[in-house]
C-alpha cells in the first residue's frame, strides 16, 4: 500500500435531508433545514473524523445541489475522488424529509428518492485503480434494495474489492419500505460468503433471516454458515423519543469470543438519524486502527451514543472526544467537571 491508499471506501446513495426546525411538523411548517446524509456517507465521515483516510463511490447531479453535497463531503474529511457526476436532463438528488418526535409522537420520515442519479451509476464510471486502493470496502442493504442496477453495482464492487484483497464490511440495514423480507434474505445470503465484517440487528436476524434461539448462537451462525469473521449486533432500549439506552455485542469468530459492556444509559436524544451508521463507523475504526474487536465494540458504542446528541445525519466527534467518552464510561469514580 502506498501513502495515498485509503483505509476505507464506501458505496451508496447520498441524499439531501430537509427538516422542519426543532420539533415542528412537516404538515404545517414553512421552513426546512438542509443537510447531507446517507448511510454509507455517514460511515465514511465517522471513520474520517476519527483519523483515518476514507472515500465514497456515488453519483451526484451536476448542479448546485450536487455541489452542496460535494462540499459537505469534503468538510467531513471524506475524499471526493470517486464521485461521479450526472449532467443529463434527468439528473436529480434523492431527498428525504425528517420530522423529529416528542413523546408520545414518533418521528416521521417521507422519502422522495425515486430515480436519483446514483441509481444509474455504471461500473465503467468507476476507475479500475480503486480496487487496490483500499484496506476495507463497506456498503449496506440499502444500496442493494434501491434498484436492480444499484444492487448489481454493489455486488460487483464487493467481488472486485474482495478479489483485490480488501476486507469486506456489510451492514444489513434492512428497510421494509424498500424491499420484502424474502427478496432481501435471498439476495444477502448470496453475498454473505464474501463478507468479513457483518452488522445485523437481532430483529432482522429473527424476522428477515428467520433465525431462532439465543442471540449469541444466532450471531455465531453467520460465522459457521458463511465464514463471517466479525458479527456486530446493537442493543438499543427506547425509553422515549428523547431518552435511550445503548450497547452492543461483537462476536470475533477467530477467537470465538463475544465482547460487550454496560450500556450508555439515559442518552439525551437530539437526533437519532445516523446513530446506527456512527456505530458502524466506530467499529470499523477500531478494527482498522487496532485490529481489536473489543476496542471496536467500545468505539462503536461511544460513537453511536454521542451521535444521538447532535442534529443531522453526519457524526461530528473526533478521536479526542470519543476517547474521553470511552474513558469516562469505564471510570468507576466521579467524572471531573474541570475537563471542559
Residue pairs with C-beta under 8 A, 6 or more apart in sequence:
1 135
4 133
5 53
5 133
5 134
5 135
6 53
6 54
6 55
6 79
6 133
6 134
6 135
7 47
7 52
7 53
7 54
7 134
7 135
7 136
7 288
8 43
8 44
8 47
8 52
8 53
8 54
8 55
8 134
8 135
8 136
8 137
8 138
8 284
8 288
9 44
9 54
9 55
9 56
9 57
9 82
9 130
9 133
9 134
9 136
9 137
9 138
9 161
10 40
10 41
10 43
10 44
10 54
10 55
10 56
10 57
10 137
10 138
10 139
11 40
11 56
11 57
11 58
11 137
11 138
11 139
11 143
11 153
11 154
11 157
12 38
12 39
12 40
12 41
12 56
12 58
12 118
12 139
12 140
12 142
12 143
13 38
13 40
13 58
13 94
13 113
13 116
13 118
13 119
13 142
13 143
13 146
13 150
14 36
14 37
14 38
14 40
14 41
14 56
14 58
14 60
14 69
14 73
14 93
14 94
14 118
15 36
15 37
15 38
15 93
15 94
15 95
15 96
15 113
15 116
16 34
16 35
16 36
16 37
16 65
16 68
16 69
16 93
16 94
16 95
16 96
17 34
17 35
17 36
17 37
17 95
17 96
17 97
17 98
17 273
17 312
17 313
18 32
18 33
18 34
18 95
18 96
18 97
18 98
19 32
19 33
19 35
19 97
19 98
19 99
19 100
20 26
20 29
20 31
20 32
20 33
20 99
21 29
21 31
21 33
22 100
23 99
23 100
23 101
23 102
24 31
24 99
25 99
26 97
26 99
26 108
26 110
32 97
34 68
35 72
35 311
35 312
35 313
35 314
36 68
36 69
36 72
36 73
36 313
36 314
37 96
37 273
37 274
37 312
37 313
37 314
38 58
38 313
39 140
39 142
39 171
39 173
39 277
40 56
40 58
40 138
40 139
40 140
40 143
40 277
41 56
41 58
41 73
41 78
41 313
41 314
42 274
42 277
42 278
42 281
42 313
42 314
42 315
43 138
43 171
43 277
43 280
43 281
43 284
44 54
44 55
44 56
44 78
44 138
44 281
45 54
45 73
45 76
45 77
45 78
45 281
45 314
45 315
46 277
46 278
46 280
46 281
46 282
46 285
46 303
46 307
46 314
46 315
47 54
47 281
47 284
47 285
47 288
48 54
48 76
48 77
48 78
49 76
49 77
49 315
49 316
49 317
49 318
49 319
50 281
50 282
50 285
50 289
50 299
50 303
50 317
50 318
50 319
50 322
51 285
51 289
51 318
51 319
52 285
52 288
52 289
53 79
54 77
54 78
54 79
55 78
55 79
55 80
55 81
55 82
55 134
56 73
56 78
56 79
56 80
56 82
56 83
57 82
57 83
57 84
57 121
57 126
57 130
57 157
58 82
58 83
58 84
58 118
58 121
59 83
59 84
59 85
59 86
59 117
59 118
59 120
59 121
59 125
60 66
60 69
60 70
60 83
60 84
60 85
60 86
60 93
60 117
60 118
61 85
61 86
61 91
61 92
61 93
61 117
62 85
62 86
62 87
62 91
63 91
65 93
66 85
66 86
66 91
66 93
69 93
70 80
70 83
72 314
73 80
73 83
74 80
76 314
82 126
82 127
82 130
84 121
84 125
84 126
86 117
86 120
90 115
90 117
91 117
92 115
92 116
92 117
93 116
93 117
94 111
94 112
94 113
94 116
94 118
95 111
95 112
95 113
96 109
96 110
96 111
96 112
96 113
97 108
97 109
97 110
97 112
98 107
98 108
98 109
98 273
99 107
99 108
99 109
100 107
100 241
100 271
101 107
101 108
101 241
102 241
102 242
103 240
103 241
103 242
105 241
106 241
107 241
107 272
111 177
113 146
118 146
118 150
119 146
119 147
119 149
119 150
120 149
121 149
121 150
121 153
122 153
123 153
123 156
126 157
131 160
131 161
131 163
131 164
131 166
132 164
132 165
134 161
134 166
135 166
135 167
135 288
136 166
136 167
136 168
136 169
136 197
136 284
136 287
136 288
137 157
137 158
137 161
137 162
137 166
137 167
137 168
137 169
138 168
138 169
138 170
138 171
138 280
138 284
139 154
139 157
139 158
139 169
139 170
139 171
140 170
140 171
140 172
140 173
141 170
141 171
141 172
141 173
141 174
141 175
141 184
141 188
142 173
142 175
142 178
143 150
143 151
143 154
144 150
144 151
144 154
144 155
144 184
144 187
144 188
145 151
145 175
145 178
145 179
145 184
146 178
151 187
155 190
155 191
158 168
158 170
158 191
158 194
158 195
159 194
161 168
162 168
162 194
167 196
167 197
167 287
168 194
168 195
168 196
168 197
169 195
169 196
169 197
169 198
169 199
169 280
169 284
170 188
170 191
170 192
170 195
170 197
170 198
170 199
171 199
171 200
171 276
171 277
171 280
172 188
172 198
172 199
172 200
172 201
172 204
172 208
173 199
173 276
174 181
174 184
174 201
174 204
174 208
181 207
181 208
184 208
185 208
185 209
185 210
189 226
192 198
192 222
192 225
192 226
192 228
193 226
193 227
195 226
195 228
196 228
196 229
196 230
197 228
197 229
197 230
197 232
197 283
197 284
197 287
198 222
198 228
198 230
198 231
198 232
199 232
199 233
199 234
199 279
199 280
199 283
200 209
200 222
200 231
200 232
200 233
201 233
201 234
202 215
202 218
202 233
202 235
205 211
205 215
205 218
205 219
205 233
206 212
206 218
211 218
211 221
212 218
215 233
215 249
216 249
216 251
216 258
219 231
219 233
219 249
219 251
219 258
220 231
220 251
220 253
222 228
222 231
223 229
223 231
223 251
223 253
228 253
229 252
229 253
229 254
230 250
230 251
230 252
230 253
230 283
230 287
230 293
230 296
231 250
231 251
231 253
232 248
232 249
232 250
232 251
232 279
232 280
232 283
232 296
232 297
232 300
233 248
233 249
234 246
234 247
234 248
234 276
234 279
234 300
234 304
235 246
235 247
235 248
235 249
235 263
236 244
236 245
236 246
237 244
237 245
237 246
237 263
238 244
239 245
239 266
241 269
242 268
242 269
243 266
243 267
243 268
243 269
244 267
244 269
244 272
244 308
245 263
245 264
245 265
245 266
245 267
246 263
246 264
246 267
246 275
246 301
246 304
246 305
246 308
247 260
247 261
247 262
247 263
247 264
247 301
248 260
248 279
248 297
248 300
248 301
248 304
249 258
249 259
249 260
249 297
250 258
250 259
250 260
250 283
250 293
250 294
250 296
250 297
250 300
251 257
251 258
251 259
252 258
252 259
252 293
255 293
257 293
259 293
259 294
259 297
260 297
261 297
261 298
261 301
261 329
261 330
262 329
263 301
264 301
264 302
264 305
264 329
267 305
267 308
267 309
268 308
268 309
269 308
269 309
270 308
270 309
270 310
270 311
271 308
271 310
271 311
271 312
272 308
273 312
273 313
274 307
274 312
274 313
274 314
274 315
275 304
275 305
275 307
275 308
276 304
277 313
277 315
278 303
278 304
278 306
278 307
278 315
279 300
279 301
279 303
279 304
280 300
281 300
281 303
281 315
282 296
282 299
282 300
282 301
282 302
282 303
282 304
282 322
283 296
283 297
283 299
283 300
284 296
285 296
285 299
285 303
286 292
286 293
286 295
286 296
286 297
286 298
286 299
286 300
287 293
287 296
289 295
290 296
298 326
299 322
299 326
301 329
302 322
302 325
302 326
302 329
303 315
303 317
303 322
305 325
306 315
306 317
306 321
306 322
306 325
307 315
307 316
307 317
310 316
317 325
324 339
328 335
